[in-house]
Amino acid sequence: FYFFHTFSLSRFLLRMYSKGSCSAKQIQEVVESVDVLNSASVGRLETLLGRFLNTIPDELKTNNPELEALQQAHSYAHNMFVDLQTDYQRMKHYTKQGLIPPTSYSIGVRQDTKPDGSQVEVEAQAQYVSVISTLQKYREHYQSLAQHRSEGGIASYVDTDRFRTSEYHQTHPNNIMLILYHDDIEVANVLGSRAGVYKMTMFYYSIHGQNASKLQSIHLAIVCHATDLKQFGYSAVLKPFIDDMSKLYHGVSIGSFDHSDLLHATLEHIAGDNLAVNALLGMNQSFSAGYFCKLCYIPGSEVSSSTRASGQLPRCRVSQQFDAEMVKALPDFSTRTGVKNACPLDELEYFSGVESTVPDIMYVCKSR
């Protein structure tokens, strides 16, 4: 009874660690504490077991299944965390259980200050969780992802004209459609004097048709320092994600050698607050003047007085590409359109950032 509960508690904490609810240091303290507690109890049981075995004749000790089971149970209790002592061992254990570990990749080189005040060049890195590997695991649990349409209304994206007229979606009915979201988080004291030093940018994605309000439906893709993202740009940070999405668009083979299948997935929408979405689209991030609207070319001075969208020129993929090219030749051209650079996600042959943003009521209220 004692070993069952200590083992269950420790395994529960390990699961919490894998979900990010506990730190590695807290898990290490738990493992060490349980080991110390086990040492005393297991030592007492070992002494009693030795005395008991001394009372049994030698001929009864050989080929005795009950005795062998007892010895195995004792060995298991004595070495309960033998493969979970270090963070590396725990990560290896989680990988065997299906966890997809992140991989580090370089996004550039930046100057850093050492404790003595000297400058040194360090490699800026980000962490990426493979979208292909995640969706392969996802496909194992959801063999069919065909979207269900509603009758006589728009209940989801599959009821829109854009989806209905898409030849790609009709050809690949089990295509997995993703929504990309990103925002900054402060992992230290947000009210302290060091706020902003440890700010991280997180990129998540959810799947159309799944309940996005549940954590199991929200998947982490990229983690990087917010300062590195600002210095090196979205193209460097999003490169592995863009590469994987390009492969998934054409199909990635999954399954065994004798029975393989193609996994298809596309990026359909991007979501986020106004600042994050405008930054990703390469547009003006000042909402007090200029052309900051991600839907049309309305001047900022007319936003508060305009009540109709019919008189405004909407943004599209062609206009966005033209504006980005013009900015390369004429940097001041951004003051006429609000476009500062191209959206890196537009590298995907099927995707347009300005045509795939998700407007929300907060954006409308802020603009008005």
N, C-alpha and C positions, 0 to 999 in steps of 0.2 A: 504493500500500500504506500509506503514511504517513497520507494524508488519510483513508483508509477507517477506520483504527484510531482516530485522534483523533476523528473524527466519531462513530463507534460508541460510544466511551467517553463522550463528552459527552451523546449521546442517552440512554445508559443512566443517567447521573446525573440527567438531567432526568426520566426516568421514576421514579427513586427519590424525587425531590423531589415529584412529583405524588402519591406514596403516603405522603408524610410522613416518609420515611427520611432525607432531607437537608434542611437549612435553606436559606432563600433566600440567605443570605449565602454559604454553601458553594458553591451553584450559581453565584452571581455571580463568586466567585473562580475557579472552573473555567473559566467562559466567558472571563473576562479573561485568564487564563493561556494558554488555547488560542489566543486572538486574538493575543497577543504572539508565541507560537511560530509561528503561521501567517504573521504579518507578515514575519518573516525568511525563511521558506521560500518563501512566495508571491512575495516581492520578488525572490529569486534566480531563481525560475521565470519571472517576468515579464521579467527581463533576458535570459535565454536564449531565451525565446519571441520577444522583439523582434528579437534577432540573427538568429534563424531566419527570421522573416518578411521581413527585409531581403534575404535571399538568394533569395527567391522572386519571380519576375516578377509584375508587377501583373496581367497577364491571367489568371494562375492563382489570384489571390486572390479574384476575384469568382465568386459562385455555386459555391463549393467546400464541399460538405457536411462533409467531414472537417475542414476548417479552421474552419468555423463550430462544429462540435461541440467542437473543442479550445478555442476561445475561450469557449464557454459553460461548459465544465468549469473553465477558469481563473477565470472570473467567480464561479462557485459556490464555489470554494475560497477566494476572496478575501472573499466575503461570507457565510461559513458561518452566522454567528450574527446576521445583520442584523436578524432579527425576534425575537430572543431576548435582547436586551441587558438589558431591565428586567424586573422582576417582573410589571408589567402586561402586557408583550408575551408573557411566558411563559404567564401565565394565559389570555390570549386564544388562544394556540396550543393549550393543553390543552382549552379549550372547543370548539374546532373538531374536536379529536380525540375528543370525547364526554364530557369531564369536565363535571360539573354543579357550577358554582361556588356557594358559600354566599352567602346574603343576610343583611344585618344588619337587625335590628328592635329597637325600643325596648321595654324592659320596665319602665322607671320612671326616676326621678331620685333620685340619692343624693348625700350630702355627701362631698367628698373634701378631702384636706389637701395644699396646695401646699408646695413646698420651703421657703418662708418661714414656714410654720406657719399661714397663713390658710386659711379654709374657703371652698370654692367648690362650687357645684352642677354635677354632670356627669350626662350621660345614660347610664344603664346599658343596654348593648346585649348581645344574644346573636346567635349565628350559626345559621342554619337552612339545611339542604340539603333541597330540595323532595322530599318523599316521592313525589308524583305524577310528577315528572320522572324520578326514579330507577326507579320501577316501570315506567314507559313504556320506558325503556332495557332493563330486565330482561325485559319482555314480548317485545321484539324478538329476544331470544336463546332464550326459552323460550315457544314458541307455545302449548303445552299444559301446564297445571299440575294436571291432574286427579290427585287423590291415590289411591294404591293401597292397598287394605285387605288386611289379613291374615286368614287363616282360623283361627277357633278361639282367638283370643287378642287381646291389646292390644299392638301393636307401635308405634303412634303415635297421635296425637290423633284421626285419622280413624276409629279403631276404637272410640272411646268412645260412650256413649249420647248424650252432649251433641251430638256432631257428627251422629250418625245421625238424631236427632230434630229437627235444625235445618232448618226449611223454607227458610231463606235459602241454606244450603249446597247443598241439593238443587236449588234453582232456578238457582244459579250455580256449577256444578261447577269452573270455572276461577278461582274467587275466590282471591285471594292472601291467605293468613293470616299475620299478623305477630306476632312476640314482641318486646315492648319491654323494654329493659334499660338501666339507668343506674347510674353510680357516679362517684366523685370520683377525680381523678388529680392528683398533685403534679408540676408541670412543672419545678420548681426543686429545689434540694438539700433532700430531705425531712428530713435530720438537721441542717440549718443553722438559724441563729437567725431566718431569715426564712421558715421553713416555714409554709405556710398562706396566705401573702399571695397567691401565684400559683396556688392550688388551683383547678382547673377541674372542672365537672360535665359529663360526656359522656352523651348519650342515643344508644343504638344500637338497631337492630332487625334481626332475622333472619327468615327465611321458613320456615314449616312445610314439611317435605318436602325441604329443602336441607341439605347438610352444614354445620352451624353451626361446625364446628371449622376450617373454611377461612376465611381473611380475606375472600375474594371473596364469601362468603355473609353477611358482617356489614356492615351499612351504617350510616354515621354520619348522625344526624338533627339534633341540636342540641348546641351547645357554649356554655357560659356560665360566668361566675365563680361559684364555690360560695357566696361571700358574697352575691352578688346573688340567687341562688336562695333563700337563707335569708331575705333581707330582703323580696323581692317575691312569693315563693311560686311554686308550681308552675303555677297558672292562667295567670299572665303569661308564663312561660317556654314552656309547652306550647301556647299558643294557636294558632300557625301549624300545628303538627302535628295538633291536634284539628280545625281547620278542614279540612285536607286529608283526614283520615280520614273526616270526615263526607261530603265530596264523593265519596270513593272508595266509600263504602257504597252510595250511590245510583247510582254509575257515572259514569266520566269518559270522554268520547269521545276515541278515538285513531284514528290512521290518516288516510288522504287524504279529500278531499271526496267522491269517488265511491265509496269503500269504507271506511267507518268502522266501528269496533267500540267496545264499552264495556269499560272496565277497571274491575274490581271488586276491592276489598281491604278487609279488616276487621282490627281489632286483636283478637286472641284471648287473649293472655296477657301478663302482666308478670312479669319476673324480676329478681332482684337479691339482695343480702345483706339481712339482717333490718332493718338500720337504714334502708337506701334504700327498701325496699318499704313499711315502716311509715310513713315520711315521705311517700311518694307517696300512700298510702291515707288520709293524714290521721289516723293513729293514734298512740298513745303510743309514744315512742321510747326509753323507759326499760324495760329488761328485768329489773329487779330486783324490781319490785312493780307493782301495778295490773293492768289488763286489757290486756296487750300482744299476746296471740295474735291473729293475723290470720285464723284459721280458726273460732274459737269464743269464747264469753264466759267461759272458765275463768279464775278469779282467779289472779294470779301466785303467791300463797301455796300453791296446790294443784298447780301445774305439776309440781313435782319428785316428788309422791306419787301423781299420777293416772296410771293405766295404760290407761284406756278412754275412748273418745270418745263412747260412747253416752249418757252421762249429761250431756253438755254441750250447751248451746243453740248451734247453728251460726250463723255470721254469713251474711247474705244481702243482696241489693240493697235490699230494703224496710227491713230493720232498720238498715242503714247510713245510708240517707237519713233515717230517723226520728231516729237518734242525732245526725246532723249538724244537723238542724233544732232539736232540743232544746238543743244546745250554743249556738246563736245566742241563744236566750231565757234559758238558764241556763248560764253558763260553767262552773260547778262540776259540771255533769252529766257532763263527760268523765271524772271520777274513777270513775263508776259503770260506764262502758262502754269506756273507752280511746279513744274517738273524739273528736278535737279539731276536725276540720273535714272537709268533704266532699272526696272525691277528684275532681280536675278532669276526669279521664278519664271519669267517670260522666256527663259532659255528652253523650257519644255515646249515641244512643238505644238502641243494641243492646248496650252494654258495661256490665259491673259489675266494679269493681276487686276486691272481696273474693271474688267468684265466679270470678275469672280469675287469681289468684295461683298460682304453681307451688311447692308445698312441696318441700323437699329434705331429705336425711338430716342435713345439718348443722344445720338448724333444729330437727329432732326431738332430736338429741343435745344441743344447747344448752339446749333446754327441759327435757329430762329430767335 
